């Protein structure tokens, strides 16, 4: 892997700043170097340090404001991969990698502490450890090489003993298998291509969308799949496997804007396999139509270095353009200026809804590739369950409901989930059942903007809400049954954590039946 001086300077600036803190998700800077930091949520001042076995630890701490994703993010060791790249380019001494990795290893003995709880975390970490091993010549530092091999072996044992399998395997199992592929690659072995194809068929059925339906998780899972393919020989000569990979890439491109920006439907934890500072919403890895950030360009060079043929396959691929299409559970319409993505259909993971929001018939709109109408995104979902319930409920999405209706939430295996109701596409637009009533929504793109027609009747008064960005304009073309409207400021969480921008919250109080047309531009 050889990077230009410009990209190396970018990485060097990032790594130099880690003395003052590592940018952790959307929380801001956290400590990654001090003794004892790998069990700490420095954001909420909470420490999971314990001498207990990993599986005995209450890592959620539902009665405490803390977030397990902070120590997990630090322990993915993505920042150590950045240091290793600089070492490989003679920008830093190799002792930096050895010292940091030794500290992590000493504080995280196998099966003890919070960093041996989730197989997905173990898998992402071992993918980074394998890349570090590949970047650094073993003759350079025997102690480091031995430590890397020891840690990779313990991660291998973990993934063999504790793969995250459920009745319907999801993104954690996909990551587990990619971790196994990385370990085999480092050992000079090869993951079975047909096994990988079967996994992709299960995880990305039908049109290529990941079966959990979250748009940001879909991008993460495609990233994981791409890395897994880059660790196999002869992928490009395996047409079923390469075609499946490209259909998965298409699902990312089909849902992104003309500036390769993804909407945030469902949960997002801003997840990355290799993190060079890219946004979780950036999809430029999969399109040549939009210039990549420096972070994504470094990631592309990493994939190329692992497997030039696989990267050539991805780089030369062009997703076909259509003006309207369905990629279940999303319906997409676009013209030269606007693109709208509508959520319909059922809950993800075969109805288990681990990362769904209560957002049936909600939509996201781009104008000239930038956000126009959004949802509220996803604030931290393991730190505050009450706040999570607020953010995943219908009131945080572009929806119409009965005024007194409560959010349709339930408790999943770990945190609250939203078992969304299913809408249908009809000749007259989208339709969803209300209690003792019906809501029909029709969306039409014009040269002037997005025209929305809502028709409803129910047994009581209703309300609807929209979340346009500050620059958006709206015009009520027609209304019958609209009792009052109000507009105030609200928060749109662009990344998991505390990072947000201000948006408008447009609220309509409605009679028990009626119709209106509103145009956003």
Order of alpha helices (4+ residues) and beta strands (2+ residues): alpha-beta-beta-beta-beta-alpha-alpha-alpha-alpha-alpha-alpha-alpha-alpha-alpha-alpha-alpha-beta-beta-beta-beta-beta-alpha-beta-beta-beta-beta-beta-beta-beta-beta-beta-beta
